Every structure is written in C-alpha cells, then in structure tokens.
Amino acid sequence: MSTSIHEIHRSVADAENLESVHDEDISVADVVLSLIQHPLQILTRWNWKSALMGALLRASFYFTVYKASRESWLVTMTAVLVELLFRFFTSGISGSLVQSFRRAKPAWLATAIVTVSLPVFSHSVEFFTHWAQEKYFHNVFAPSINNARERAFAVSVLVSVISAAFNIYIMRHGVLLVGAGSDTKSLWSDLRSVPWLVIQFVSFLPSQILKFIDRGQFLHAAGVFLSFGLLVGGLLGIFRGKWSWAVATGLGSWAILFVFTVFVFVVHSVYRRYFKQA
C-alpha cells in the first residue's frame, strides 16, 4: 500500500499540468515540485479570468487613490494605463499559480504560501514598473506630484494579500477556474457565485471568533482578533514607512472586525431562534 501511495504522489509531482491530476489527495509539496519541474504550466494555464478582473479592479483602485491624492487627470490616467498593461499579464500568472494550489493540503499552508508569494511577485513588478515610469519616462508619461504612487503602493500590498486569500478561497469552490475540464464554468456563472462567496469569506474570521467563544476558548478568540489588527497595521506600516498608518489601520481593522463579529452573532442568533426551530 505504501508503494502505491508513493507512486501516486510521485505522479502528481511529475505532472506537466496539475489540472490533469484527478487525485484529490494532493499535498503542498506535490504542487511545489510539479511547478518547479514544469514551470511552463503557469503560462499554458494563464488565467484570463483573473487577468481581466485583476486588471480592471487594480486600475480602478489606482484611479481612486490618485484622484483622492489630488493628482491631475493626466497623471491619474497615466498611472491607470500603466497598471492596466502590466497587471493584465501578472494577474493572469497569479491566477494560474493560485489555481495550482486550489486542491493542495493542508489548506492553511497552501493559503499561507499564496498570500505571501503572490504579493511579493506582483508588487515587485508593480513597484519597478511605476518607479521606472516616473524615473525614466517622466517626459512622456506624467509622474505623480503628491506622493500618490507611494500611497497607492502601500495600500495595494494589503489589497493583494486579501485578494490572494480570497482567490484561493473561491477557486476551492470552483470559481474563476481556467483549463480545469468539467470544473471550468463560464465567466458569467462565476460572477453570479461571487457575491455569496464574498459573504462567506468576510464572515469567516467572525465565525471563528464566535466558535472559540462558544467553546470557552477565549484566549484563542482574542488571539485571532488581535492578530488580524496587528497583521493589517503591520503591513501598512512597513510598506508605507509610516507607523502612524500602522496604528490607524490597526485600530480601524479591529473596529471593523468587531462590528462584523457582532453582526454575524446577531444573524446566527436570529437564525437559530426563528429558522432552525421551524
């Protein structure tokens, strides 16, 4: 039996395309080895859905931050165009990478790898692209004058961490897949599933906190709550270079998480009282 298991895992690691593997028992190590041995599968499974959604969302994000920073229309649209062009390519690669880990176990380790590796990759490209635009092509492409690039980059890192975690979450539910055979759905079908998955994703941490409290594990609940604010505040503080951002966003994150936890508690209470009894 051990030999057969060894053979199965070796075949997974050697797979030229992870989507051709139908075994559900795929480890994180299997995925990593397959990607190392056959890196071109990231390009052959380039995720056009993630590319389209990522480019549009990030371009709108840059537009909002630049206009909030009172940059001119020329500067703003230049940054939006730059973001659209490079993000369309990198988001497709990122989506393909996330999809590679969608069945990997343990799920928490796969999520951790994705939420660390993708922001490092995408923001390395993002930083040098926008920096090069302003450093070497400022005579052609208008640079920012109100530090909008620094603000956008700092917040963008946080958005990427959340986005990466959300992407692997919805891909585990069969959404935004490309080249996955019968698991692949139309973009319209994917988009119809997103709102409910957003609700489930947003309520995940509040639900975990409430579960710990219900079991009397108050230290666990406090740990989840405190870790969230420290992580969010720390990310903004590090990448913006201002600890005032860390304090402000940390406190804001705790306030948001507290409100959502109370809201989820109320919803669960109403459901148990009126619907579950019926």
Contacts in CASP RR format, 6 or more apart in sequence:
PFRMAT RR
TARGET T0000
AUTHOR 0000-0000-0000
METHOD contacts of the structure
MODEL  1
MSTSIHEIHRSVADAENLESVHDEDISVADVVLSLIQHPLQILTRWNWKS
ALMGALLRASFYFTVYKASRESWLVTMTAVLVELLFRFFTSGISGSLVQS
FRRAKPAWLATAIVTVSLPVFSHSVEFFTHWAQEKYFHNVFAPSINNARE
RAFAVSVLVSVISAAFNIYIMRHGVLLVGAGSDTKSLWSDLRSVPWLVIQ
FVSFLPSQILKFIDRGQFLHAAGVFLSFGLLVGGLLGIFRGKWSWAVATG
LGSWAILFVFTVFVFVVHSVYRRYFKQA
8 23 0 8 1.000
8 25 0 8 1.000
9 27 0 8 1.000
9 30 0 8 1.000
11 21 0 8 1.000
12 18 0 8 1.000
12 21 0 8 1.000
12 23 0 8 1.000
12 26 0 8 1.000
12 27 0 8 1.000
12 30 0 8 1.000
12 34 0 8 1.000
13 29 0 8 1.000
13 30 0 8 1.000
13 33 0 8 1.000
13 34 0 8 1.000
13 37 0 8 1.000
14 33 0 8 1.000
14 34 0 8 1.000
14 37 0 8 1.000
15 21 0 8 1.000
15 34 0 8 1.000
15 38 0 8 1.000
16 38 0 8 1.000
16 41 0 8 1.000
17 38 0 8 1.000
17 41 0 8 1.000
17 44 0 8 1.000
17 45 0 8 1.000
18 26 0 8 1.000
18 31 0 8 1.000
18 34 0 8 1.000
18 35 0 8 1.000
18 41 0 8 1.000
18 100 0 8 1.000
19 45 0 8 1.000
19 99 0 8 1.000
19 179 0 8 1.000
19 180 0 8 1.000
19 181 0 8 1.000
24 103 0 8 1.000
25 105 0 8 1.000
26 103 0 8 1.000
26 104 0 8 1.000
26 105 0 8 1.000
27 104 0 8 1.000
27 105 0 8 1.000
28 101 0 8 1.000
28 104 0 8 1.000
28 105 0 8 1.000
28 106 0 8 1.000
28 109 0 8 1.000
28 110 0 8 1.000
28 113 0 8 1.000
30 104 0 8 1.000
31 100 0 8 1.000
31 101 0 8 1.000
31 104 0 8 1.000
31 110 0 8 1.000
34 41 0 8 1.000
34 100 0 8 1.000
35 41 0 8 1.000
35 42 0 8 1.000
35 97 0 8 1.000
35 100 0 8 1.000
41 96 0 8 1.000
41 100 0 8 1.000
42 93 0 8 1.000
42 96 0 8 1.000
42 97 0 8 1.000
42 100 0 8 1.000
43 93 0 8 1.000
43 96 0 8 1.000
45 96 0 8 1.000
45 99 0 8 1.000
45 100 0 8 1.000
45 178 0 8 1.000
45 179 0 8 1.000
46 92 0 8 1.000
46 93 0 8 1.000
46 96 0 8 1.000
46 178 0 8 1.000
47 91 0 8 1.000
47 92 0 8 1.000
47 93 0 8 1.000
47 94 0 8 1.000
47 95 0 8 1.000
47 96 0 8 1.000
47 98 0 8 1.000
47 99 0 8 1.000
47 176 0 8 1.000
47 178 0 8 1.000
48 92 0 8 1.000
48 178 0 8 1.000
49 176 0 8 1.000
49 177 0 8 1.000
49 178 0 8 1.000
49 187 0 8 1.000
49 190 0 8 1.000
50 91 0 8 1.000
50 92 0 8 1.000
50 94 0 8 1.000
50 95 0 8 1.000
50 96 0 8 1.000
50 98 0 8 1.000
50 167 0 8 1.000
50 176 0 8 1.000
50 178 0 8 1.000
51 88 0 8 1.000
51 89 0 8 1.000
51 91 0 8 1.000
51 92 0 8 1.000
51 95 0 8 1.000
52 88 0 8 1.000
52 187 0 8 1.000
53 91 0 8 1.000
53 176 0 8 1.000
54 87 0 8 1.000
54 88 0 8 1.000
54 91 0 8 1.000
54 163 0 8 1.000
55 83 0 8 1.000
55 84 0 8 1.000
55 87 0 8 1.000
55 88 0 8 1.000
55 91 0 8 1.000
58 83 0 8 1.000
58 84 0 8 1.000
58 87 0 8 1.000
58 91 0 8 1.000
58 156 0 8 1.000
58 159 0 8 1.000
59 80 0 8 1.000
59 83 0 8 1.000
59 84 0 8 1.000
59 87 0 8 1.000
61 152 0 8 1.000
61 155 0 8 1.000
61 156 0 8 1.000
61 159 0 8 1.000
62 76 0 8 1.000
62 79 0 8 1.000
62 80 0 8 1.000
62 83 0 8 1.000
62 152 0 8 1.000
62 156 0 8 1.000
63 76 0 8 1.000
63 77 0 8 1.000
63 79 0 8 1.000
63 80 0 8 1.000
65 148 0 8 1.000
65 151 0 8 1.000
65 152 0 8 1.000
65 155 0 8 1.000
66 75 0 8 1.000
66 76 0 8 1.000
66 79 0 8 1.000
66 80 0 8 1.000
66 144 0 8 1.000
66 148 0 8 1.000
66 152 0 8 1.000
67 76 0 8 1.000
69 144 0 8 1.000
69 146 0 8 1.000
69 147 0 8 1.000
69 148 0 8 1.000
69 151 0 8 1.000
70 146 0 8 1.000
71 79 0 8 1.000
71 144 0 8 1.000
71 145 0 8 1.000
71 146 0 8 1.000
71 148 0 8 1.000
72 142 0 8 1.000
72 145 0 8 1.000
74 142 0 8 1.000
75 142 0 8 1.000
75 143 0 8 1.000
75 144 0 8 1.000
75 145 0 8 1.000
75 148 0 8 1.000
76 148 0 8 1.000
78 133 0 8 1.000
78 141 0 8 1.000
78 142 0 8 1.000
79 130 0 8 1.000
79 133 0 8 1.000
79 144 0 8 1.000
79 148 0 8 1.000
79 149 0 8 1.000
79 152 0 8 1.000
82 129 0 8 1.000
82 130 0 8 1.000
82 133 0 8 1.000
82 141 0 8 1.000
83 126 0 8 1.000
83 130 0 8 1.000
86 125 0 8 1.000
86 126 0 8 1.000
86 129 0 8 1.000
87 122 0 8 1.000
87 126 0 8 1.000
90 121 0 8 1.000
90 122 0 8 1.000
90 125 0 8 1.000
90 126 0 8 1.000
91 122 0 8 1.000
93 121 0 8 1.000
94 118 0 8 1.000
94 121 0 8 1.000
94 122 0 8 1.000
94 164 0 8 1.000
94 167 0 8 1.000
95 167 0 8 1.000
95 176 0 8 1.000
96 178 0 8 1.000
97 114 0 8 1.000
97 117 0 8 1.000
97 118 0 8 1.000
98 114 0 8 1.000
98 118 0 8 1.000
98 164 0 8 1.000
98 167 0 8 1.000
98 168 0 8 1.000
98 171 0 8 1.000
99 171 0 8 1.000
99 176 0 8 1.000
99 177 0 8 1.000
99 178 0 8 1.000
99 180 0 8 1.000
101 110 0 8 1.000
101 113 0 8 1.000
101 114 0 8 1.000
101 168 0 8 1.000
102 110 0 8 1.000
102 168 0 8 1.000
102 171 0 8 1.000
102 172 0 8 1.000
102 174 0 8 1.000
102 177 0 8 1.000
103 172 0 8 1.000
104 110 0 8 1.000
107 172 0 8 1.000
110 168 0 8 1.000
111 165 0 8 1.000
111 168 0 8 1.000
111 169 0 8 1.000
114 164 0 8 1.000
114 165 0 8 1.000
114 167 0 8 1.000
114 168 0 8 1.000
115 161 0 8 1.000
115 164 0 8 1.000
115 165 0 8 1.000
115 168 0 8 1.000
118 160 0 8 1.000
118 164 0 8 1.000
119 157 0 8 1.000
119 160 0 8 1.000
119 161 0 8 1.000
119 164 0 8 1.000
122 160 0 8 1.000
123 153 0 8 1.000
123 156 0 8 1.000
123 157 0 8 1.000
123 160 0 8 1.000
126 153 0 8 1.000
126 156 0 8 1.000
127 153 0 8 1.000
130 149 0 8 1.000
130 153 0 8 1.000
131 149 0 8 1.000
133 141 0 8 1.000
133 143 0 8 1.000
134 141 0 8 1.000
134 143 0 8 1.000
134 144 0 8 1.000
134 149 0 8 1.000
143 149 0 8 1.000
150 240 0 8 1.000
151 240 0 8 1.000
153 239 0 8 1.000
154 236 0 8 1.000
154 237 0 8 1.000
154 239 0 8 1.000
154 240 0 8 1.000
154 241 0 8 1.000
154 245 0 8 1.000
155 236 0 8 1.000
155 240 0 8 1.000
157 235 0 8 1.000
157 236 0 8 1.000
157 239 0 8 1.000
158 232 0 8 1.000
158 235 0 8 1.000
158 236 0 8 1.000
158 239 0 8 1.000
158 249 0 8 1.000
161 235 0 8 1.000
165 201 0 8 1.000
166 198 0 8 1.000
166 201 0 8 1.000
167 176 0 8 1.000
169 197 0 8 1.000
169 201 0 8 1.000
170 176 0 8 1.000
170 193 0 8 1.000
170 194 0 8 1.000
170 197 0 8 1.000
170 201 0 8 1.000
171 177 0 8 1.000
173 193 0 8 1.000
173 197 0 8 1.000
174 180 0 8 1.000
174 183 0 8 1.000
174 185 0 8 1.000
175 185 0 8 1.000
175 190 0 8 1.000
175 193 0 8 1.000
175 194 0 8 1.000
175 197 0 8 1.000
176 190 0 8 1.000
177 183 0 8 1.000
177 184 0 8 1.000
177 185 0 8 1.000
178 184 0 8 1.000
202 260 0 8 1.000
203 260 0 8 1.000
203 264 0 8 1.000
205 224 0 8 1.000
205 228 0 8 1.000
205 257 0 8 1.000
205 260 0 8 1.000
205 261 0 8 1.000
206 257 0 8 1.000
206 260 0 8 1.000
206 261 0 8 1.000
206 263 0 8 1.000
206 264 0 8 1.000
206 265 0 8 1.000
207 264 0 8 1.000
208 224 0 8 1.000
209 221 0 8 1.000
209 224 0 8 1.000
209 225 0 8 1.000
209 257 0 8 1.000
209 261 0 8 1.000
210 221 0 8 1.000
210 261 0 8 1.000
210 264 0 8 1.000
210 265 0 8 1.000
210 268 0 8 1.000
212 218 0 8 1.000
212 220 0 8 1.000
212 221 0 8 1.000
212 224 0 8 1.000
213 221 0 8 1.000
225 254 0 8 1.000
225 257 0 8 1.000
225 258 0 8 1.000
225 261 0 8 1.000
228 253 0 8 1.000
228 254 0 8 1.000
228 257 0 8 1.000
229 249 0 8 1.000
229 250 0 8 1.000
229 252 0 8 1.000
229 253 0 8 1.000
229 254 0 8 1.000
229 257 0 8 1.000
230 250 0 8 1.000
232 249 0 8 1.000
232 250 0 8 1.000
232 253 0 8 1.000
233 245 0 8 1.000
233 246 0 8 1.000
233 247 0 8 1.000
233 249 0 8 1.000
233 250 0 8 1.000
233 253 0 8 1.000
234 246 0 8 1.000
234 249 0 8 1.000
234 250 0 8 1.000
236 245 0 8 1.000
236 246 0 8 1.000
236 249 0 8 1.000
236 250 0 8 1.000
237 243 0 8 1.000
237 245 0 8 1.000
237 246 0 8 1.000
237 249 0 8 1.000
238 246 0 8 1.000
END
